[in-house]
Every structure is written in C-alpha cells, then in structure tokens.
Amino acid sequence: MRSEPRSRVLVTGGSGFIGRRLCAALLAAGHEVTVLDKQPFPGTGVTLVQGDMREEPVRDQAVLPGTAAIFHLAAITSVVGSIDDPVGTYENNVAATAALLELCRTRDVPSFLLASTNAVIGDVGGEVITERHAMRPLTPYGATKAAGEMMLSAYAGVYGMTTCALRFSNVYGPGMLAKDSFIPRLMRAARDGHGVQVRGDGSMIRDVVHVDDVVAGLLTAWRAGCSGPVILGCGHSVTVNDMVEAARSVTGCPIPVEHVPVGPGEMPAVIVDISLARSIGYAPQHDLKSGIGTVWPDFAPQEAGQ
C-alpha cells in the first residue's frame, strides 16, 4: 500500500540493472515513473522515452512538467571503456548530466539524485573512504563522475536545488545475466564448469553492495532531502578471494581460479564508511553470501522438464 504522496519522477537508465529495480520500487510506492533509456523497458507501468540522453529533443520529452525528482543512473560505467574512449565518456557522463541539470533549473524540478561512485576518490590505500575525502580520480570514468558531482554542487549552491550524489560501491544482485562484472562472471563459471580470472593474488579488498540495498538507499536519500555526497555500500569489505569462496559455497561448484596481472587504475582496497547514510535511515540487509544466493537462481542450470 502506498504511504506517501504520489510524485512524478524520471529515471534515466531505467531499463538497466539498477534502474529496473528502482522503477519497480517507485511504482510499488505509487509514483508516476518516466524512463529515459536507449533500450526498451522490460515491463509495464512506466512512460518510456527511448533515445539517447545526449540529444536535446530526447531530454526535452523526458523531463515532463511537474516532475518532482530525477534519478540519474544512465552513464558509461565501464572503467576500461572510459580509458578506451574518454571523449565519449565525457559526453555521456558530464555533458548530458549538465544538460539535465539545466532542464531541472528551467522547469523547476526540485530534486536531482546522481548515481556516482567511490572511484571519484582514487587510491587512498587502506584508508576508510568517507564523504570528506578529496576527489582525486584515477580514470576517465572516475573523473567524469567527479565532474558530475561538482555540477550538482554548483546547482545546489546557486539555484537552491536539492542535489545528492550517491556514491555506490560495487553493486550486484538479481538481473545481472548481461553484466560482465566479477560476480556474474563467477556465476557463469559455476554454471558452465570453467574457471575465472582473478587480478593479482585475490587480496584486493572491495565493498560489494546488493542492488536492493542501493535502491533502498536512493529512496531514503530522496525522501530525506539529502544534498551533497552520500556513500552507499554494504559497510563490510571483502577480498576477491572471499567472493570466490562465497560463490563456491552458494553454487556447490569448484570454480578454478587463474591469476592474471592487475590492470591500470585498479585500487588495492575500497573500504567505505556508511555512517552518513545510516544516519538518514539507510540499513543494508544483505551480506555477501545471502546476496550471492539471490544472484545464482538467474544463472543456475534448470532441471530437465522445468
């Protein structure tokens, strides 16, 4: 049952992995949802504007009168892809974000929430990352997200908009069949009976957060009227080797490991402090093993006759 006023919201990237889950939660809460995405929306209940957000007519169609908030998830998210194409990454992650913010200003959209990343901070060794760290990104991807955050800060400061950059750690969960991040690679390895490549010795530390926890964090930040950066993570970092062991435990498969060199722009550790998010009501529900348990059914071989 809906327990809050109905609002009109726009979700860019709403057909994607996180976007689909966010749209489902917004619809369940009774909101009117518009999706802007290059891809069709795999469901019903939303108004779809299908097209490239870099194009002015597409943006113009998507930001409807009376829109209360924009959840801006659409972006180039591949670190390697950003290294190969920094200009295209800039156009998608900075120029398009700036254009959407300007539409918010001219159409009186009061709230703008950006999907950002802890990669804006860069390499701090084994330090715990907080919102107070200076931004020193190592890759074009991180740099474009940092630039987007600076634009949000400017529009909040000058025009009084409520702008919040949610810095996600590594997000995983159901709906990752098309993704190529490490946890779906583990799932495919278990399903197909082959191994995975692990960069370095597997001791790299990461905070991995379940998609449903991220969605809950996005909604919490919007409802709380947060401005500025807020870190959304699990709050408990694990090693790459821990991920392999959890996948073996959940799937019952051996998943052999091949160690390969660490690539450019890789941080040895990502350890985040989520106390600010907790202070507004964020409460992640999944640990690593329970979370991977929600991913495996998408990949697990089906029994004959099912």
N, C-alpha and C positions, 0 to 999 in steps of 0.2 A: 504494500500500500504506500502511496506517495505521501510523504510527511513534510514536504517543503513546497514553496510556491513554484509553479511551472515557469521555466525560463526558456528562451530561445538561445541555443548555443551552436557554435561552429566548431567542428573537429577537423582540422587539416590532417591528412594522413589517416583518416578514419577507417579506411579499408585495410590498414596494416595490422601487424601483430598486436601492438598495444592498443591501437585505435579501435579495433573491433571490440575488445573487452571494455574499453572506456565507453563506447557508444551503447553497449548493452546495459551498462550500469546507469548511464544517463537516461536511457529510455525506461528502465525499470523504476527510476525515481520520478518519472512522469514528464521529463523535459522534452522540448521540441528540438530535434537534432538535425543540423545540416552537416553533411560530409563533403569536404573538398579533397579529391584524390584522383590520381591518374587511372586508378583501377576501379572496376565496379565494386559496389558494396555487397558482400555476400550475406544478404539478409534483407529484412523489410523494416519499415518503421521510420526510416530517415529520408530526408530530402538530399539526393545526390547531385552534386555539381562535379561532373567528371571532366578533368582537364589539368593543365599544367599551371601551378600556382604562380609561376613567373610571368604569366600572361595577364595583363590588366583586365580584359573582359571576363576572364575566369574568376579573378578575385572579386571583381565588381558584382558578379552574380552570386557569389558565395556569402558575402557579408551583408546579410539582409537587414532591413530596418528593424529596430527593436532587439537586435542581438545583445545579449547580456554578457557573454563571455566568449572568447576564442581560446580553445585548447590547441596550441600549435605544435603538432607532432611531426608533420611532414618535413623531411630533411634527407640529405645524403648522410648516411650513418656509418659508412664503411671507412675505417681509418686508412686501409690500403687504397681504397678507391679515391680518397681525398689526396693521397700522395701522388697518385697517377694523374688526377685531374683537379688541381687546386682551383682553377678558374671556375669550372662547373660547380664545384662545391661551394665556392663563394656565392655564385649566382643563386643557388638554391637556398643556402643556409643564412646568408646575410641580406642580399638584395631583396629577396622575396619576403623575408621577415620584416625588413624596414618598410616595404610597401604595405604589408598587412597592418603594421602599427599605424601607419599614416591613415589608412582607411578607418581604423578604430578611432583615431582622433577626429576625423571629419564626420564620422557617423555616430559619434557619442557612444561607442562601445566601452563600457567602464572597466572591463577586466580582461587581461591577456596573460595566459599561462604558457610558458615555453618549455618544451622538453629539452633540457640541457644535459650536461654530463660532467662527471668529476674530472674528465680529461682536460677541462679548462685550467686545472691547477698545475698539471705537468708532474714531473718526478720530484717527490718530496721524500724519497727513500722509504723508511719505515714509519715516518710520522703519521699520526692520525689526521686525516683531512677534515677541516671544518670550513664553514662558510666564511671564516675570517682570513683564510689563506689568500695571498695574492695570486692572480691569474697569470700563469706562465706556460701556456700550452706548448706541446712538443710537435704537433702535427697540424696540417691544414684543417682537419676535422675539428680538433680542439680549438684552434684559433677562430674558426667561423662561429662556433658556439659561444666563445668568449665575446666576440663582436656582437652577437645577438643579445647577450646579456647586457652589454653596455648600452645598446639601443633601448632595451627595456628600462634601464635605469634613467636614461635621458627623458623618456616619455612619461615616466612616473614623476620625475623631478620638475619638469616644465609644465606638463599638461594635467597633472593630478590623476593620471590613470593608475589603477591597481595592477601592477605587473609583477609576476612571480616566475622565476626561473627554477624549475625543479631539476636538480642535478641527479639523474639516475645513475646508479651503479649498473653492473651487468644484469640485464633483465632476461628472464627465462620463464617458461610456463607453457600451458597448452596452446596449440595453434602455431607451432614452430616447424611444421613439415617443410616449408620452403626456405627456412633460415639456414645460415651456414656458420653460426657461432658455435662455441665449443660444446655446449650441452646437446644440441641436436646432432652434432657430429658423433658424440658418444652414443646417442640413441640409434643412429643409423648403423654404427659399428656393431652394436649389440644385435640389432635386427638381422644384419646381413652376414654376421660371423666374421668380420675382419677387425683390424686394429685402428688406432687413432695416432696421429702425430701430436707430440707434446713438445712445445718450445722450451728449450733448456732442460733442466732436470726435474721440472714439475713443481718446483718450490715457490714459483711466483704466487703471490697472495692476491686474492680478489674478493670483493664483496659481491655476491650474486643475490639478486632480489626477485621474488616471484611477481609475475605480471599483475596478479590480482592485488598484491600489496601496493604496487605502483599506482594502479587505478584508484585504490582507496586513498592513497596519498595525494593524488591530483585533486580528487573531490574534496578532501579535507582542506587543502590549501585554498581552493576556490571559496568554499563556504566560510573559511576563517578570514578571508580578505587579506591574505598574506602578500606582502611586497618584498622584493629582494630575492636572493638565492636561498633555496632550501634543499638540503641533501635528502634524497630518498634512497635508502638501501636496506639491507637486512639488518645491519648493525653488528654482524658477526662474520668476519672474513675467514676464508678457507683457502687452502692451496689448490693448485690444479690437480695434484695427486689426490687430494680429498674428493674432488669432483669425480675422478675416475673410480675411486673406491665406492662412492655412493652409487654411481651408475651400475657398477658390478653387483652391488647388493640388491638394488631395486630390480634389475633385469635378470639376475642369475646367470649372466654371461661373462666370459673371461676378459674380453676387451683388451687385447695386447696393445702395448704402447711402443711407439718408435720415437726416440728423442731427436729433435732437429734444432738448428740454431735459432736463437732469439732474433726477431726482426727489428727494424728501426722503429723508434717511437714507443717501444714496449716499456711500461713501468714495472719495476720489480715487485711493487706492492701497492695495493689500493685498500686502505683501511679508513673507514669513514665514521664520523661521529654524527649520529642521527638525533641528538638530543633536541635540536631546534624543532625538527619535525614532530618528535614525541610531545613537545610542549604544546602543540596545537591539536593533539589528538591522534596522531599517526601511530599505529600499532601493528607492525608486520606480524603476520600469522604463520608463515612457513619457514621451517628450517630447510637445510639442503636436501635431506633425504625425503621429507614429506613433499617438498616441491618437485623433485625429480619424479616422484611417484605419480604426480599429475601430468607429467610430460610423456612418460613411457606409453600409456594407452594409445596415443596417436600413432606411435611407431610399431608397437608390438605386432608380431605376425598373428593373423586371425586363424582361429581353429577352423578346420575343414567343416564346411556346412554352415558356418556362421555368416 
